[in-house]
Amino acid sequence: MIIDVHSHVGEYPKQWTQEWFDSYAHLVGDPLKSVLQHFPLDREKILKDMDEAGVRISVVMGFVHYSTSTFVPDEYVYNNFIKNDPDRFIGFSCVQPVDSKNEFNAKGLLDFEKAVTEYGFRGA
């Protein structure tokens, strides 16, 4: 059985912001051009890609990047992936324990606890 252990999900430009893509341009050239070919990162597209590649299960997670306002919450991951296909998707929380000023943020830990206890996520 093939398991994909790291798949970010979300919508562009609603959740994945242009600002995030711009912040990584110096590392990979034009990340928007190379990454947008994979969007949308919705359930139907990911299931199709998984089936074509022979992947049985995918560990899916959102994304938190305070400095660029990119935010795909755990609730989105649960409602759009885990709830509909619990046999194909395992939820992991994308925890951000610091805020945009790089200071400890207890909300990130509370969000992780909620993801595990309410949504059945299995890790971070």
NORCORLIN-V916856 format. One record per residue. N is the residue number from 0. NEAR is the number of other C-alpha atoms within 10 Angstrom. D_FIRST is the distance of its C-alpha to the first C-alpha in whole Angstrom. Layout:
N|NEAR|D_FIRST + N|NEAR|D_FIRST
//
This chain:
0|6|0 + 1|11|4 + 2|15|7 + 3|14|10 + 4|12|12 + 5|11|16 + 6|15|17 + 7|14|21 + 8|24|22 + 9|23|25 + 10|14|28 + 11|14|31 + 12|11|34 + 13|11|34 + 14|18|31 + 15|21|31 + 16|16|34 + 17|15|36 + 18|13|37 + 19|18|34 + 20|18|33 + 21|15|37 + 22|12|36 + 23|13|34 + 24|12|35 + 25|10|37 + 26|9|34 + 27|10|32 + 28|11|35 + 29|13|34 + 30|16|31 + 31|15|32 + 32|10|32 + 33|10|29 + 34|10|27 + 35|11|28 + 36|8|27 + 37|11|24 + 38|13|25 + 39|15|25 + 40|16|23 + 41|14|23 + 42|18|20 + 43|12|21 + 44|13|20 + 45|19|17 + 46|20|15 + 47|12|17 + 48|13|16 + 49|18|12 + 50|12|12 + 51|9|14 + 52|10|12 + 53|12|8 + 54|16|7 + 55|15|6 + 56|20|8 + 57|20|11 + 58|19|14 + 59|25|17 + 60|29|20 + 61|24|24 + 62|20|26 + 63|20|30 + 64|17|32 + 65|15|36 + 66|13|38 + 67|16|37 + 68|15|36 + 69|22|33 + 70|18|31 + 71|21|28 + 72|20|28 + 73|26|26 + 74|17|28 + 75|14|27 + 76|28|23 + 77|26|23 + 78|12|25 + 79|16|24 + 80|23|20 + 81|22|19 + 82|14|22 + 83|12|21 + 84|15|17 + 85|13|16 + 86|11|13 + 87|17|12 + 88|25|14 + 89|23|15 + 90|26|18 + 91|26|20 + 92|28|23 + 93|23|25 + 94|22|28 + 95|21|31 + 96|16|33 + 97|15|36 + 98|15|38 + 99|13|40 + 100|9|42 + 101|11|40 + 102|9|41 + 103|13|39 + 104|14|38 + 105|12|37 + 106|14|36 + 107|18|33 + 108|16|32 + 109|12|33 + 110|19|31 + 111|22|28 + 112|16|29 + 113|16|30 + 114|25|26 + 115|17|25 + 116|11|27 + 117|11|28 + 118|20|25 + 119|17|22 + 120|24|21 + 121|13|19 + 122|16|20 + 123|13|22
//
